[in-house]
């Protein structure tokens, strides 16, 4: 059984290297599909009992990290060429040593990311530091480098993408019915990547970036990028009004997203609000190797979901592929999409009447006002500078250590 997994990994590597195999291939039987899937799940701690699939028991954040191991391995295989070609240079050029940080001079700037230049490469290298692999996002994407212009170093990264279509805790909070959600999900984005780069993470810059989601500049960038654009599925032009951003914690409860606020005078504005937890379902534990096999399995049976991603279906398409595969295998009632991680869900409202707008009760959002520069100065004075002086060991941080740690990770792939 191990041979079959290793074979698919080898085929995947050949595909990434541009080596094409002969087009004739053995049809994937139901038994082969089932055995490969179940073996992969068992490697991650799932218990297979007949037609029952039970997710691993998760008692700590380390358990959650281990559950992401196959996903992380796949990401490393995808990025190994990039890292070997650009990793050392980009880390030396753009990752800060502790002695290069002066909190008094902290001057962050949002730099939009393009996949085809240094910004895209630097963004991908930065995501390799995450203990839980970072999704590449689906559909619409807005990605930013947060550069500290005082020293030319990378302080953190932010990425917004299409939100999942079904998120009960979000939909219940808004008060959405199915039609309102279909019409106005366009006006919501999800922060699927948000984090600070060492040693800025020790200065609470991750929490700072969570607050940046609420700034005028992020909302304005959305308006400029999607004004007069037609949606892929419905083919409609919709008002480019970003009124809500959602985000979820990677490892259960979150300390980064809690107590993110902005004080002005006697008033305090909470920038992120906790609204509950996800139900513990998703698809990350179905590895990329297994998912590609599922697509081939469906394609050989002329199932439409094999290539449904071309129509803007994103993560919901992946779930449909998995569900359809399980249906054909005779496991339609088996909750293979259950991984058991209940992630904490937060929202960043960008308009006082975001609920009314998203329910179609008003056509004019009343936007909240928060300039990026004003929020930055507040955070720098209130949190960053005091934190720096309480953490003198930050000055000892070496960017070279991050490079060596990543190099060791790649050597183990």
TIBADO-237425 format. One record per residue (C-alpha): residue in three letters; x, y, z. Coordinates in steps of 0.02 Angstrom, whole numbers, padded with zeros to 5 digits, always signed. Example, Ala and Ser with C-alpha at 12.3 -4.5 7.8 and 13.67 -1.06 7.14 Angstrom:
ALA+00615-00225+00390 SER+00684-00053+00357 
//
This chain:
UNK+00000+00000+00000 UNK+00146+00117+00039 UNK+00209+00085-00138 UNK+00051+00158-00212 UNK+00070+00322-00116 UNK+00254+00335-00162 UNK+00212+00301-00344 UNK+00088+00445-00349 UNK+00216+00560-00265 UNK+00343+00513-00400 UNK+00215+00546-00538 UNK+00175+00714-00459 UNK+00359+00760-00457 UNK+00377+00712-00641 UNK+00228+00821-00682 UNK+00304+00972-00593 UNK+00469+00942-00686 UNK+00376+00948-00852 UNK+00407+00765-00892 UNK+00255+00691-00980 UNK+00213+00507-00970 UNK+00130+00409-01110 UNK-00055+00451-01124 UNK-00112+00270-01105 UNK-00149+00233-00922 UNK-00230+00098-00821 UNK-00407+00143-00769 UNK-00421+00178-00583 UNK-00530+00047-00505 UNK-00644+00083-00357 UNK-00535-00027-00249 UNK-00376+00067-00295 UNK-00459+00235-00263 UNK-00528+00178-00094 UNK-00366+00095-00037 UNK-00261+00248-00083 UNK-00379+00369+00005 UNK-00396+00263+00162 UNK-00209+00234+00174 UNK-00178+00421+00165 UNK-00307+00456+00300 UNK-00237+00321+00414 UNK-00064+00398+00398 UNK-00139+00558+00470 UNK-00219+00471+00619 UNK-00393+00434+00552 UNK-00473+00273+00611 UNK-00555+00168+00475 UNK-00684+00044+00539 UNK-00781-00034+00396 UNK-00885+00106+00323 UNK-00843+00222+00469 UNK-00707+00355+00457 UNK-00666+00436+00623 UNK-00556+00591+00630 UNK-00402+00597+00744 UNK-00422+00649+00924 UNK-00348+00825+00937 UNK-00295+00881+01110 UNK-00163+01012+01071 UNK-00104+01133+00938 UNK+00039+01013+00900 UNK-00091+00879+00855 UNK-00165+01002+00729 UNK+00007+01037+00655 UNK+00037+00850+00634 UNK-00129+00832+00545 UNK-00066+00957+00415 UNK+00095+00859+00384 UNK+00046+00786+00215 UNK-00017+00954+00155 UNK+00146+01036+00210 UNK+00249+00903+00122 UNK+00154+00936-00040 UNK+00182+01123-00024 UNK+00368+01096+00001 UNK+00376+00987-00154 UNK+00290+01125-00253 UNK+00408+01260-00188 UNK+00575+01169-00182 UNK+00632+01239-00349 UNK+00584+01416-00299 UNK+00673+01402-00132 UNK+00834+01335-00207 UNK+00838+01471-00338 UNK+00781+01623-00237 UNK+00769+01576-00053 UNK+00942+01625+00007 UNK+00943+01790-00087 UNK+00767+01844-00038 UNK+00789+01801+00145 UNK+00956+01891+00156 UNK+00887+02042+00062 UNK+00715+02061+00141 UNK+00710+01971+00310 UNK+00768+02078+00455 UNK+00903+02044+00582 UNK+00856+02104+00755 UNK+00983+02245+00754 UNK+00904+02317+00596 UNK+00739+02358+00682 UNK+00710+02529+00758 UNK+00532+02535+00828 UNK+00533+02725+00831 UNK+00559+02725+00642 UNK+00436+02585+00599 UNK+00354+02640+00436 UNK+00250+02501+00356 UNK+00183+02508+00179 UNK+00061+02395+00088 UNK+00139+02327-00072 UNK+00020+02233-00189 UNK+00087+02063-00240 UNK+00106+02007-00420 UNK+00133+01822-00453 UNK+00260+01855-00591 UNK+00390+01963-00504 UNK+00493+01976-00345 UNK+00340+02017-00239 UNK+00259+01851-00283 UNK+00419+01754-00249 UNK+00447+01842-00083 UNK+00267+01809-00031 UNK+00285+01623-00066 UNK+00451+01612+00027 UNK+00373+01699+00177 UNK+00229+01575+00184 UNK+00353+01433+00206 UNK+00379+01493+00384 UNK+00199+01449+00430 UNK+00182+01289+00533 UNK+00015+01258+00448 UNK+00029+01262+00257 UNK-00045+01414+00173 UNK-00183+01395+00044 UNK-00150+01475-00125 UNK-00323+01552-00120 UNK-00465+01537-00244 UNK-00551+01654-00366 UNK-00522+01836-00322 UNK-00360+01871-00230 UNK-00284+02026-00151 UNK-00111+01994-00081 UNK+00004+02117+00006 UNK+00180+02126+00070 UNK+00192+02238+00222 UNK+00364+02317+00203 UNK+00450+02419+00338 UNK+00515+02566+00237 UNK+00631+02618+00379 UNK+00746+02472+00338 UNK+00677+02394+00178 UNK+00630+02233+00267 UNK+00474+02125+00263 UNK+00366+02144+00419 UNK+00221+02032+00368 UNK+00101+01971+00235 UNK-00087+01981+00206 UNK-00193+01888+00079 UNK-00379+01906+00049 UNK-00479+01787-00060 UNK-00654+01728-00096 UNK-00742+01667+00062 UNK-00814+01492+00072 UNK-00992+01487+00012 UNK-01061+01393+00161 UNK-01005+01454+00332 UNK-01148+01433+00453 UNK-01081+01539+00595 UNK-01053+01686+00476 UNK-01219+01665+00386 UNK-01317+01653+00549 UNK-01230+01809+00617 UNK-01272+01911+00463 UNK-01448+01841+00452 UNK-01427+01783+00273 UNK-01549+01679+00175 UNK-01484+01578+00027 UNK-01531+01708-00105 UNK-01455+01856-00012 UNK-01293+01759+00013 UNK-01286+01714-00171 UNK-01311+01896-00223 UNK-01195+01981-00098 UNK-01056+01860-00052 UNK-00958+01963-00180 UNK-00949+02102-00050 UNK-00861+01991+00077 UNK-00680+01935+00075 UNK-00586+01812+00184 UNK-00412+01843+00255 UNK-00338+01671+00221 UNK-00159+01728+00257 UNK-00110+01852+00390 UNK+00049+01852+00491 UNK+00210+01936+00541 UNK+00386+01884+00492 UNK+00517+01855+00629 UNK+00572+01953+00724 UNK+00423+02070+00693 UNK+00308+01934+00759 UNK+00385+01960+00931 UNK+00331+02143+00923 UNK+00145+02098+00904 UNK+00149+02145+00720 UNK+00034+01998+00685 UNK-00098+02083+00791 UNK-00060+02247+00701 UNK-00093+02164+00533 UNK-00260+02100+00597 UNK-00308+02281+00628 UNK-00245+02334+00456 UNK-00390+02236+00380 UNK-00506+02374+00443 UNK-00412+02517+00361 UNK-00476+02626+00220 UNK-00331+02575+00109 UNK-00377+02390+00105 UNK-00559+02432+00066 UNK-00503+02557-00066 UNK-00390+02433-00151 UNK-00537+02313-00168 UNK-00644+02450-00245 UNK-00510+02495-00370 UNK-00475+02316-00420 UNK-00653+02253-00440 UNK-00748+02406-00498 UNK-00850+02364-00654 UNK-00788+02183-00653 UNK-00912+02045-00693 UNK-00927+01897-00576 UNK-00871+01731-00652 UNK-01020+01624-00607 UNK-01165+01747-00623 UNK-01088+01859-00756 UNK-01148+02016-00667 UNK-01065+02181-00624 UNK-01089+02214-00439 UNK-01047+02366-00331 UNK-00865+02349-00276 UNK-00908+02384-00095 UNK-00807+02280+00027 UNK-00910+02286+00186 UNK-00848+02134+00283 UNK-00688+02031+00301 UNK-00688+01863+00386 UNK-00542+01763+00452 UNK-00519+01602+00548 UNK-00384+01543+00667 UNK-00270+01405+00604 UNK-00248+01313+00770 UNK-00413+01320+00861 UNK-00426+01470+00975 UNK-00330+01627+00925 UNK-00229+01749+01028 UNK-00181+01856+00877 UNK-00359+01904+00831 UNK-00423+01932+01008 UNK-00427+02108+01080 UNK-00380+02201+00920 UNK-00442+02378+00945 UNK-00412+02561+00905 UNK-00424+02697+01036 UNK-00464+02877+00990 UNK-00497+02999+01129 UNK-00617+02919+01251 UNK-00687+02795+01126 UNK-00627+02620+01088 UNK-00669+02527+00928 UNK-00653+02338+00923 UNK-00584+02298+00751 UNK-00612+02110+00751 UNK-00761+02024+00830 UNK-00767+01840+00876 UNK-00929+01759+00814 UNK-00903+01574+00850 UNK-00818+01420+00781 UNK-00820+01320+00620 UNK-00900+01148+00623 UNK-00736+01055+00592 UNK-00760+01010+00409 UNK-00645+01043+00261 UNK-00533+00961+00133 UNK-00351+00998+00177 UNK-00325+00821+00244 UNK-00362+00749+00072 UNK-00185+00767+00006 UNK-00147+00841-00163 UNK-00087+00673-00228 UNK-00251+00590-00177 UNK-00354+00736-00243 UNK-00272+00725-00414 UNK-00311+00540-00416 UNK-00493+00581-00374 UNK-00502+00700-00522 UNK-00433+00566-00637 UNK-00554+00440-00561 UNK-00701+00555-00598 UNK-00636+00604-00770 UNK-00628+00422-00823 UNK-00812+00409-00777 UNK-00858+00570-00871 UNK-00908+00659-00710 UNK-00924+00848-00732 UNK-00840+00890-00566 UNK-00670+00831-00627 UNK-00636+01004-00701 UNK-00766+01111-00612 UNK-00635+01232-00545 UNK-00633+01320-00714 UNK-00800+01400-00673 UNK-00745+01491-00515 UNK-00802+01361-00390 UNK-00644+01366-00283 UNK-00642+01268-00119 UNK-00823+01215-00142 UNK-00769+01128-00302 UNK-00640+01027-00206 UNK-00772+00972-00083 UNK-00887+00921-00225 UNK-00749+00817-00304 UNK-00721+00727-00139 UNK-00907+00701-00106 UNK-00938+00635-00282 UNK-00792+00515-00267 UNK-00859+00448-00103 UNK-01032+00430-00179 UNK-00964+00323-00321 UNK-00866+00219-00195 UNK-01025+00188-00097 UNK-00978+00297+00053 UNK-01095+00443+00024 UNK-01147+00447+00208 UNK-00969+00437+00272 UNK-00908+00608+00336 UNK-00738+00602+00251 UNK-00733+00792+00250 UNK-00733+00798+00441 UNK-00563+00839+00514 UNK-00621+00894+00686 UNK-00529+01060+00696 UNK-00652+01190+00758 UNK-00573+01352+00703 UNK-00617+01517+00786 UNK-00707+01636+00666 UNK-00684+01825+00672 UNK-00759+01965+00570 UNK-00694+02138+00529 UNK-00845+02249+00487 UNK-00800+02390+00368 UNK-00971+02474+00374 UNK-01087+02512+00518 UNK-01234+02441+00420 UNK-01144+02291+00344 UNK-01284+02172+00396 UNK-01419+02277+00316 UNK-01315+02296+00158 UNK-01277+02110+00144 UNK-01461+02069+00168 UNK-01514+02191+00033 UNK-01605+02306+00153 UNK-01501+02455+00096 UNK-01399+02492-00059 UNK-01280+02616+00023 UNK-01148+02557+00146 UNK-01101+02676+00288 UNK-00914+02644+00289 UNK-00811+02653+00448 UNK-00662+02770+00436 UNK-00487+02713+00485 UNK-00336+02782+00391 UNK-00189+02662+00378 UNK-00063+02792+00438 UNK-00167+02843+00588 UNK-00190+02663+00644 UNK-00004+02630+00619 UNK+00048+02776+00730 UNK-00075+02722+00864 UNK-00012+02543+00864 UNK+00171+02593+00860 UNK+00155+02706+01012 UNK+00034+02597+01110 UNK+00109+02425+01080 UNK+00261+02407+00968 UNK+00384+02525+01052 UNK+00347+02467+01231 UNK+00357+02285+01175 UNK+00527+02312+01093 UNK+00601+02382+01253 UNK+00532+02234+01354 UNK+00611+02110+01234 UNK+00797+02152+01216 UNK+00830+01975+01150 UNK+00749+02028+00986 UNK+00912+02111+00941 UNK+00995+01939+00935 UNK+00882+01873+00798 UNK+00972+01823+00636 UNK+00882+01804+00470 UNK+01012+01675+00420 UNK+00942+01557+00551 UNK+00773+01559+00463 UNK+00857+01512+00300 UNK+00950+01367+00380 UNK+00792+01302+00463 UNK+00698+01305+00299 UNK+00844+01222+00211 UNK+00837+01080+00337 UNK+00649+01065+00309 UNK+00675+01047+00121 UNK+00814+00920+00145 UNK+00690+00810+00240 UNK+00560+00811+00099 
//
